Amino acid sequence: MIDKILSRAVVTGAAGFIGSTLVDFLLSKGVEVLGIDNLSTGRIAFLNDALNNPKFNFLEEDLNSSLDLTIAFTGMDAVFHFAANADVRFGPDHPSRDLEQNTLVTHKVLEAARKAKVKKFIFSSTGSVYGEAQVVPTPEDAPFPVQTSLYGASKLACEGMIAAYAESFGMQAWIFRFVSILGPRYTHGHVYDFYKQLKDHPDHLTVLGNGHQKKSYLHVSDCIAAISQALENSHDKVNILNLGVDGYCEVKNSVGWITTEMGLSPEIVFGTEIRGWIGDNPLIHLDTKKIRALGWTPRYSIEEAVRDTVSFMKSNQWIF
């Protein structure tokens, strides 16, 4: 059980989709949690239950600020660094954003963890680091890829720093390369975008790309369960693990599930490109043998994850 290896932990990006779900999970296991978020994209409402828990403290702070995090990190068993700019699509419009909010912030968080003598560092990376992979399903030791997005490049730079800190300063690191995560509290990505389009214009949906892009998705509860399983059972100095289901769907399939859940039959206009935007990989399918070997299996299929996400959005219109 995770409470056997952690008693106090920091979660950055604590008010975000995955971060807030992780906070609730850790608190449910009796772990004392310090959550940090600047609320630029996170939602304080996602922390309503946590804020009523005496084992939770919240720090509203921008990690890019001059604040020294060392004191806040002192006495912690682990840092879960989940804060990031996750907007892959608009990276070329803001060329410095991924560097500043992902790479440089990660270095700052690592430095604070080092100075505070925190021994466990857990990082949310991405399957985007594989670029347009030549090996599919893509394993963790795939040939070093050519980067296709500023977001993926920034995360890969973070991975390199984390591994070097683990080697240099006696930390233990877990780096999780996620596929896209879905489920309750989801507020960013194509399912959100499609739902919002259809909410505003129920008779019409515009899809970037030809709809044949092959994507993999993972339900957030399966994501958190996998992280817990890895922390309990993988013991290398640097543990790099893909998280995803064993398969993928086409974008047009997810469109069908979304419109069905919404009870709509809109006119759907697809593009002609094999990519929706610069950095959009036309095929994402990660090899998950390593995490499965630790005893984890996902509970939700991709279709179930999409449908559950739409159900959440239908019941929580305030997120729009």
C-alpha positions in Angstrom: 0.0 0.0 0.0 1.2 3.5 -0.9 0.8 4.7 2.7 3.5 2.2 3.7 6.1 4.1 1.7 4.7 7.7 1.9 3.5 9.7 4.8 3.9 13.3 3.5 3.9 14.4 -0.2 3.9 17.5 -2.4 1.6 17.6 -5.5 2.3 20.4 -8.0 -0.5 21.1 -10.4 -2.8 20.0 -7.5 -5.9 21.7 -8.8 -5.6 20.2 -12.3 -7.5 17.3 -13.8 -4.9 14.6 -12.9 -3.3 16.4 -10.0 -6.6 16.9 -8.1 -7.5 13.2 -8.6 -4.1 12.2 -7.3 -4.6 14.5 -4.3 -7.8 12.8 -3.4 -6.3 9.4 -3.8 -3.3 10.2 -1.6 -5.6 11.6 1.1 -7.8 8.5 1.0 -4.7 6.5 1.8 -3.9 8.7 4.8 -1.0 10.6 3.2 -0.5 14.2 4.3 -0.5 16.4 1.1 0.7 19.8 0.3 -0.9 20.9 -3.0 0.6 23.7 -5.1 -1.2 25.4 -8.0 -1.4 28.9 -9.5 -5.0 28.2 -10.7 -4.3 29.4 -14.2 -5.9 26.3 -15.6 -6.6 24.3 -12.5 -10.0 24.6 -10.8 -10.2 25.2 -7.1 -13.6 23.4 -7.1 -11.7 20.2 -7.9 -10.1 20.5 -4.4 -13.4 21.0 -2.5 -13.2 17.6 -0.7 -9.4 18.0 -0.1 -9.8 21.5 1.4 -12.1 20.0 4.1 -9.4 17.3 5.0 -7.1 18.3 7.9 -4.3 16.4 6.1 -4.3 18.8 3.1 -2.7 22.2 2.8 -2.9 24.3 -0.3 -0.5 26.9 -1.6 -1.7 29.1 -4.4 1.6 30.0 -6.0 3.1 30.3 -9.5 6.1 28.0 -9.7 7.7 30.5 -12.0 7.8 33.1 -9.2 10.8 33.9 -7.0 9.4 31.8 -4.2 11.9 29.4 -2.6 10.1 26.1 -2.3 12.8 24.5 -0.1 11.1 25.2 3.2 7.7 23.9 1.8 9.4 20.7 0.7 11.3 20.0 3.9 10.1 16.9 5.6 8.3 15.5 2.6 8.8 11.9 1.4 8.0 12.6 -2.2 7.3 15.3 -4.8 4.7 14.5 -7.5 5.5 17.1 -10.1 2.4 17.3 -12.3 2.3 21.1 -13.0 2.9 21.9 -16.7 1.7 23.7 -19.8 0.0 20.9 -21.6 -1.2 22.7 -24.7 0.6 20.9 -27.5 -1.4 22.4 -30.3 -0.5 26.1 -29.7 3.2 25.5 -28.9 4.4 27.2 -32.1 2.4 30.3 -31.2 4.3 30.7 -27.9 7.7 29.2 -28.5 9.1 29.9 -25.0 6.1 28.7 -23.0 7.0 25.0 -22.9 10.6 25.8 -22.0 9.6 28.2 -19.2 6.6 26.4 -17.8 7.8 22.8 -18.2 11.6 22.5 -18.4 12.7 25.5 -16.3 10.0 25.0 -13.7 11.0 21.3 -13.4 14.6 22.3 -12.7 13.3 24.7 -10.0 11.2 21.9 -8.4 14.1 19.4 -8.6 16.5 22.0 -6.9 14.0 22.5 -4.1 13.6 18.7 -3.6 17.4 18.3 -3.6 17.9 21.0 -1.0 15.1 19.7 1.1 16.5 16.1 0.8 13.3 14.7 -0.7 14.2 11.2 -1.9 11.3 10.3 -4.2 10.4 12.4 -7.4 7.5 11.4 -9.5 7.0 13.1 -12.9 4.1 13.2 -15.4 5.8 13.0 -18.8 4.1 12.2 -22.1 3.9 9.7 -25.0 4.7 12.7 -27.1 8.4 12.3 -26.3 8.4 9.5 -28.9 7.5 11.9 -31.7 6.3 9.9 -34.8 7.7 6.6 -33.5 9.1 4.1 -35.9 8.3 1.2 -33.5 4.7 0.6 -32.8 3.5 -0.3 -30.1 6.3 1.9 -28.8 8.3 0.6 -25.8 10.2 2.7 -23.3 13.5 1.8 -24.9 12.5 2.7 -28.5 15.2 4.3 -30.6 15.7 7.9 -29.6 13.1 9.8 -31.5 13.1 13.0 -33.6 10.9 15.5 -31.6 7.8 16.8 -33.4 6.4 19.2 -30.8 7.8 21.8 -28.4 5.8 20.3 -25.7 7.3 16.8 -26.2 10.8 18.3 -26.4 10.3 20.2 -23.2 9.1 17.1 -21.4 12.1 15.0 -22.7 14.4 17.7 -21.4 12.7 17.3 -18.0 13.2 13.6 -18.1 16.9 14.0 -18.7 17.3 16.4 -15.8 15.3 14.2 -13.5 17.5 11.2 -14.4 20.7 13.2 -13.8 19.5 14.5 -10.4 18.6 10.9 -9.4 22.2 9.8 -10.3 23.9 12.8 -8.8 22.0 13.3 -5.6 20.7 10.0 -4.5 17.0 10.5 -5.5 14.7 7.8 -6.8 12.6 8.9 -9.8 9.5 7.6 -11.5 8.8 9.1 -15.0 5.4 8.2 -16.4 4.8 8.6 -20.1 1.1 9.1 -20.4 -1.2 8.7 -23.4 -4.0 11.3 -23.2 -5.9 10.9 -20.0 -9.7 11.1 -19.8 -12.4 10.9 -17.1 -14.0 13.2 -14.5 -12.5 16.7 -14.1 -11.1 16.5 -17.7 -11.0 20.0 -19.1 -8.5 20.0 -22.0 -8.2 18.1 -25.2 -10.2 16.9 -28.2 -13.1 15.4 -26.3 -13.6 18.7 -24.4 -13.2 20.6 -27.6 -15.7 18.5 -29.5 -18.2 18.6 -26.7 -18.0 22.4 -26.5 -18.4 22.7 -30.2 -21.5 20.6 -30.1 -22.8 22.3 -27.0 -22.6 25.6 -28.9 -23.7 24.3 -32.3 -25.5 20.9 -32.0 -25.9 20.5 -35.7 -22.3 20.9 -36.8 -18.9 19.6 -35.8 -15.5 20.6 -37.4 -12.7 18.1 -36.9 -9.0 19.0 -37.5 -7.4 16.3 -39.6 -9.0 13.6 -41.6 -10.4 11.7 -38.6 -8.1 8.7 -39.2 -5.5 9.8 -36.6 -5.0 6.8 -34.3 -5.0 7.8 -30.6 -4.8 6.0 -27.3 -6.5 7.1 -24.1 -6.5 6.1 -20.5 -9.0 6.7 -17.8 -7.7 8.9 -15.0 -8.6 6.3 -12.3 -6.5 3.7 -14.2 -3.7 6.3 -14.4 -3.6 6.9 -10.7 -3.8 3.1 -10.0 -0.9 2.5 -12.3 1.2 5.2 -10.5 0.5 3.7 -7.2 1.3 0.2 -8.4 4.6 1.4 -9.8 5.6 3.3 -6.6 5.0 0.1 -4.6 6.7 -2.3 -7.0 9.4 -0.7 -9.1 12.6 0.0 -7.3 15.2 1.2 -9.8 16.9 4.5 -9.3 15.2 5.8 -12.4 11.9 4.1 -13.4 10.5 5.0 -16.8 7.0 3.6 -17.6 4.5 4.0 -20.3 0.9 4.3 -19.2 -1.9 3.5 -21.6 -4.3 0.8 -22.8 -3.3 -1.9 -25.2 -4.7 -0.4 -28.3 -6.0 2.8 -29.9 -9.0 4.2 -31.7 -9.4 6.6 -34.6 -10.6 10.1 -34.0 -13.7 9.4 -36.0 -14.6 6.6 -33.6 -14.4 9.0 -30.6 -16.5 11.5 -32.5 -19.2 8.7 -32.9 -19.1 7.9 -29.2 -19.3 11.5 -28.2 -22.3 12.4 -30.5 -24.1 9.2 -29.4 -23.7 10.1 -25.7 -24.9 13.6 -26.4 -27.9 12.3 -28.4 -26.9 14.3 -31.5 -26.5 13.6 -35.2 -24.5 16.6 -36.5 -23.0 17.2 -39.8 -19.3 16.3 -39.4 -16.7 18.1 -41.5 -13.3 16.5 -41.5 -10.1 18.0 -42.8 -7.8 16.4 -45.3 -4.6 16.3 -43.4 -3.2 13.2 -41.6 -2.4 15.5 -38.7 -4.7 17.9 -36.9 -1.9 20.5 -36.2 1.9 20.8 -36.1 3.1 18.2 -33.5 -0.1 16.1 -33.7 1.1 12.5 -34.0 -1.0 10.5 -36.5 -0.4 7.3 -34.5 0.0 6.9 -30.8 0.1 3.4 -29.4 2.4 2.7 -26.4 3.8 -0.7 -25.3 2.7 -1.1 -21.7 4.3 -4.5 -20.9 6.5 -2.9 -18.1 3.7 -1.5 -16.0 1.5 -4.6 -16.6 4.4 -6.8 -15.4 4.0 -5.0 -12.0 0.5 -6.3 -11.7 -1.5 -3.4 -13.2 -4.3 -3.7 -15.7 -6.7 -0.9 -16.8 -10.4 -1.2 -15.9 -11.7 1.0 -18.6 -11.5 0.5 -22.4 -10.9 3.6 -24.6 -14.6 3.7 -25.5 -15.7 3.5 -21.8 -13.2 6.3 -20.9 -14.6 8.6 -23.7 -18.2 7.9 -22.7 -17.5 8.5 -19.0 -15.8 11.8 -19.8 -18.8 12.9 -21.8 -21.1 11.9 -18.9 -19.0 14.0 -16.5 -19.2 17.1 -18.9 -23.0 16.7 -19.2 -23.3 16.8 -15.5 -20.8 19.6 -14.9 -21.6 22.3 -17.4 -19.8 24.8 -15.2 -16.4 23.7 -16.5 -17.2 25.5 -19.8 
